[in-house]
Amino acid sequence: MICKLKKLLYGLKQSPRQWYKLFDSFMRGKRYTRSHYDSYVYYNKLAGGKYIYLLLYADDILIASKSRSTINKLKKDLSSEFEMKVWVNEEGTKHGNQARPER
């Protein structure tokens, strides 16, 4: 699942830093752990030893998990805090890397 965040703090000199601080605070408040290796990767251990991962790059987000319901919950939580435009992977594509706007 790929999500693209819309405008939030653009145009301010400290925008990227302030936006990241806001996002980081939000994710930690949802009990996600920030990776020690890459500060733009968050994860949460789910029941049964599974994980959900969120990767942040500028204003793009990639969410990965075997639990569809957990992905949907995180998506809902993010949408309640941030204005988002959501993209999802096409089903049945050979490499699974094509995307389209969610309907």
MOKADA-V505739 format. One record per residue. N is the residue number from 0. D_FIRST is the distance of its C-alpha to the first C-alpha in whole Angstrom. Layout:
# MOKADA-V505739
n=N d_first=D_FIRST
n=N d_first=D_FIRST
This chain:
# MOKADA-V505739
n=0 d_first=0
n=1 d_first=4
n=2 d_first=7
n=3 d_first=10
n=4 d_first=13
n=5 d_first=16
n=6 d_first=20
n=7 d_first=21
n=8 d_first=24
n=9 d_first=24
n=10 d_first=28
n=11 d_first=29
n=12 d_first=30
n=13 d_first=29
n=14 d_first=25
n=15 d_first=23
n=16 d_first=25
n=17 d_first=25
n=18 d_first=21
n=19 d_first=20
n=20 d_first=23
n=21 d_first=22
n=22 d_first=18
n=23 d_first=20
n=24 d_first=22
n=25 d_first=19
n=26 d_first=17
n=27 d_first=21
n=28 d_first=22
n=29 d_first=19
n=30 d_first=20
n=31 d_first=18
n=32 d_first=19
n=33 d_first=19
n=34 d_first=20
n=35 d_first=23
n=36 d_first=22
n=37 d_first=20
n=38 d_first=20
n=39 d_first=16
n=40 d_first=15
n=41 d_first=15
n=42 d_first=15
n=43 d_first=16
n=44 d_first=18
n=45 d_first=18
n=46 d_first=21
n=47 d_first=22
n=48 d_first=21
n=49 d_first=17
n=50 d_first=15
n=51 d_first=12
n=52 d_first=11
n=53 d_first=10
n=54 d_first=11
n=55 d_first=12
n=56 d_first=14
n=57 d_first=16
n=58 d_first=14
n=59 d_first=11
n=60 d_first=8
n=61 d_first=6
n=62 d_first=5
n=63 d_first=7
n=64 d_first=9
n=65 d_first=11
n=66 d_first=12
n=67 d_first=10
n=68 d_first=12
n=69 d_first=12
n=70 d_first=8
n=71 d_first=10
n=72 d_first=13
n=73 d_first=11
n=74 d_first=9
n=75 d_first=13
n=76 d_first=15
n=77 d_first=13
n=78 d_first=14
n=79 d_first=17
n=80 d_first=18
n=81 d_first=17
n=82 d_first=16
n=83 d_first=13
n=84 d_first=12
n=85 d_first=8
n=86 d_first=7
n=87 d_first=5
n=88 d_first=6
n=89 d_first=10
n=90 d_first=11
n=91 d_first=14
n=92 d_first=14
n=93 d_first=16
n=94 d_first=14
n=95 d_first=10
n=96 d_first=10
n=97 d_first=11
n=98 d_first=9
n=99 d_first=10
n=100 d_first=11
n=101 d_first=10
n=102 d_first=14
